[in-house]
Amino acid sequence: MTWLRALCGLWAALALALSQLVAHPLAAAPRRIVSINPCIDAVLVEVAGPEQILAISHYSQDARATSIPLATARRFAATSGTAEEVIALRPDIVLAGAHVSPSTLAALKRLKVPVQTFTVPESVAESIAQVRGVAAAAGQPARGEALVRRIEQAVARAQASARGRGAPVPALIWQGSGLVPGESTLANELLSIAGFRNMSAQYGLKRWDVLPLEHLAARPPRLLLTDGIAGDRMTGHRVLRRFDDRMVRAQFDERLLSCAGPVMIRALNRLSEVRANL
C-alpha cells in the first residue's frame, strides 16, 4: 500500500500545480513583449507587469514626445523599431502601430515573431477597445479593465463638471504650425465631453487640417487651446495678443493629443480645469 499512497500523493501534487497554473498563467509562462509604438507604450506600461516588457519605443524616452512619465519610461530598454533590435530581444510578441516599416514586418514574419498591430483610436470607445486589446496581448485582462474603469470615471467626472457650467464654449485646439483637429477625431469628442464646442468646422476645416494665422485672426474663437511652444511662429505670434479682450488663451500640451488610452485621463482633467476657470 506504500506505493499507492505515494501515487496518490503524486497526483495531489500534480493537481495543485495545475490549479496554480490555471490561476496564474503568467507566473508559469510570462509573455515577453516588445512595443515599437509610443502610444502602445502608454497603455502597455499600465496593463502589463514590468517583468513582461522587454523594450518600448525610443520616443517614449524623449522628453519632447513621450506620453508616459520619463521616470517610468527609463525603467525599460528602448529600441528604434528596427527588426534587428527587436529580434535580438527574442520577444514572444511585438505590439505595433499602423505605420510600421514593411521591411520590419517582413523580417519579423520570416522569423515567425508574432506581431499585433493596432490602429489609431479616433473615439473614446475605440480607445477602450485598444486598451482591452493590449491587455489581452499581455495576458492581463484584469489590469486592462482597471484602466478602462479609470478612463470611464474620468469621462464621467468631466461630463458632470461640464453640466453645471452652462452652454458649451466655442473653442479651437491650435497646435504647432497651425494644425487643428476637426470633427470625427478623438480630440473633438474630448472637447465635447468637457463642455466645449469645436469650432474647426466654422473655418471649413477637415478632419485634421491647418488653419493659417490670418484666418484665425479674422475670426478668433472664444477659447484658443495651444501648446505655446517656444519659437513656434504660429502659436507664439504677437498678433494673438490683440485679441486678449475677446479670446481666452489656455495652455494645452500637444502631447495630450498624441495618444489615447491613459493619456485621455490627463487630457480630460486639463480640459475640465480650463472650463472651470473660464
N, C-alpha and C positions, 0 to 999 in steps of 0.2 A: 504493500500500500504506500510505501515511501515514494515510489516513482509516480504514483497517482497524485499524491499531494504536491509533488514537485511540478507535475504537469499543470495542475490547477493553479499553482502559484504563477507559473509562466504565462498562462492565459490571462490571469488577472492583471499582471504587469503589462501585457500587450494591450489589453483593453483600456487601461489607464493611459498608456502612451497615445493610443489612437484618439481617445477623447480629448486629450490635451492638444493634439494636432488639429482636430476639428475646431476647438475653441480658440486656438491661437495659431492660425495658419502661417502668419508672417513670422512668428517666432521660429517655426520649423523651416520655412522656405522664404526668406525675405526677398523682395523684389529689388534688384539693383537698377536704379533709374538714372538716366541722363536726360536733362531738359536742355533743348537748344533754342528756346524761345523765352524772352524775358517775361511775357505775360503769363505763360505757363509756369515759369519760376514762381511768380507771385502766389499762384494757387498751390503749387506743389509744396512749398515750404510750410504751408498752413495745414495740409492734409496728410502728408507723408511723415514717417518717422525720420529723424535726421540720419539714422544709420542706413536708410534706403537710398539716399540721394548721393550718387557718385559725383555729379557735377551739374552746374547750372550754366546759363548763358553769361558770357562776359559782360553783356550790357547791364546785368543786374549788379555788377560791381563797379559801375561807372556812376559817380555821384550825380551827373547831369542827366542820366537816363533811367536809373533804377526805379522800380515800382515797389521795392521792398526795402526795409531798413538796411543800411550798409553793414551794420554790425552783424545782422543775420546773414546777408549775402556772403560775407567774408568768412563765414564758418565752413563754406563749401569750396571745392575746387571749381574752376570755371573753364569752359572751352569756347573757342570762337566758332564752333559748329562744324568744323571740318570732319570728314569721315575718318581721317587718320586719328585725330584726337579722341573721337567717340569710340572707335573700335578698340583702341588701346585700353580703354577702361573696362571692356568686356561687360557691357550692360545687359540686363535681361530685357529691357525695353527702352526705347528712345521716344520722348514726347516732343513734338514739334509743332510749329505754327504753319500757316498756309503757305508761306513763302520760303520753302526750303530748296536749296540748290539741287537741281536734278542729278548732278554728279554725286552728291552726298547720298541722296536716296538710292541711287543705283548701286553704290558701293555697299551700303548697309543691307540692301536686298540681296546682293550677291553673296554676302557673308551670313545671310539668314538672321540678321538682327531685327527683331520686331520693332516697327515704328508706328506710333499712333499720332495722327495729325489732327489738330484742332483748328477750326475756323475762327475768325474774329467775331465775337458776340456783338450784335447790334441792338440788344434789348436786355432788360433785367432777366427775363425768362431764359434767353439764350445763355446768358452768363451763368445762371444757376445750373443749367444743363451741362455747361462746360465744367463747372466745379465738380459735379457728380461724375462726369466722365474721367477727370483727372484722378479723383479719389478712387474710382473703380480700377483704374490702371495701376494705382499704387496698392490695391488690395485694402483700402482704408475707407470703406463706405460710411462708417460711423463718424469719422472725422470730417468727411465731406458734408454730411448732414448737419454737423455742428456749425460749419462755416455757412451753410445755406441759411440756418436759423439766424445767424448774426446779420447776414445780408437782409433777410426779411424784416428783422427788427429795426435795422437802420432805415429801410424804406417806410415802415410804419411810423417811426418817430418823425421822419421828415414830412410825411403826409399830415400827421396830426398837428405839427407845428405850423404848416402852411395853411391849414384850415382856419386857424384862429387869426390870420393876418390879412384877410380881405381878398380882393381880386388878384389874380396873377399879375406879376410885374413884368412889363416888357423888358427883355434882356437879350444880350448878344454875347456869345463867347468869341473873343477875337484873339487868336493865338499869334505866335511869332510869324512875321511876314504876311499877316492878314488872313490866315486860314480860319475858316468858320465851319463848325459842324452844323449841318442842316437837319431837316426832318428825316425820319426813319433812321436815326442814329441813336446810340446809347446815350450820348450827351443830351440829345433832345428830350429823351424820356426822363433823365435825371433832373433836368431843369423843370419839367412839368411836375414831377413828384415834389420838388422843393418849393413850389409856388411861383414859378416864373413862366413866361410865355416867350418861346424862342422867336426872335424877330428875323431870322435868316430868310424866311420866305418873303418878307416885306421888301427885301432887297433883290428879290429874284434869284436867290442863290440855290444851288443844287445841294445834293446830299452832303458833300464836302466841297467847299468852294473857297475862293479867295475874294475878300471884299477890300477894294482899294481904299486908301485913306480918304481920298476925295469924296467917295460915295458915303463913307461913314460920316464925314464932316457935314455933308449936305443934309443928312437925316440922322442925327445922333439918337441912340436908344436911351431909354430911361436908366438902364444899368449896363455898363460895359465890364465884362469879366475878362481880365487879361493877366498874363504872367508878368508883364512889365519887365521882360528880360533886359538886363543892362546891355546897351549897344544895339538893340533891335530898332531899326529905323522907323518901324511902324508903331509898335506898342509903346515906345518911349518918345514919340514925336511931340514936340512942344505945342503943336496946334491943338492937341486934345485938351490943353488947359483952358482954352477959350470956352469950353462947354461945361466948366465946373459948376455953373449955376443951374444947369438943367440936366446934366448927365452925371450919375454917380459912377465912379470907377472903383473896382474892387479887385484885390489880388486873387488870382485863381491859378494855382500851379499847373502848368501844362501836363505834368506827369500824372495828374489826377484824371486825365483823359486818355492816357496812353494805353491803359489796360482796364479790364473789368474785374471780376472776382472780388477779392477783399479790398481792392482799390476803390470800388464803388462806395464802400462804407465811409472812407475818408472824404470822398467827393461829396457825398450827401451831407455829411456833417459840416463841411465847409459851406456848401450852398445854403444850408439852413441857418448857419451863423450870419451869412451875408444878408439873407432875407430878414432876419430878426433885427438887424442893425439899420435897415432902410427906414 
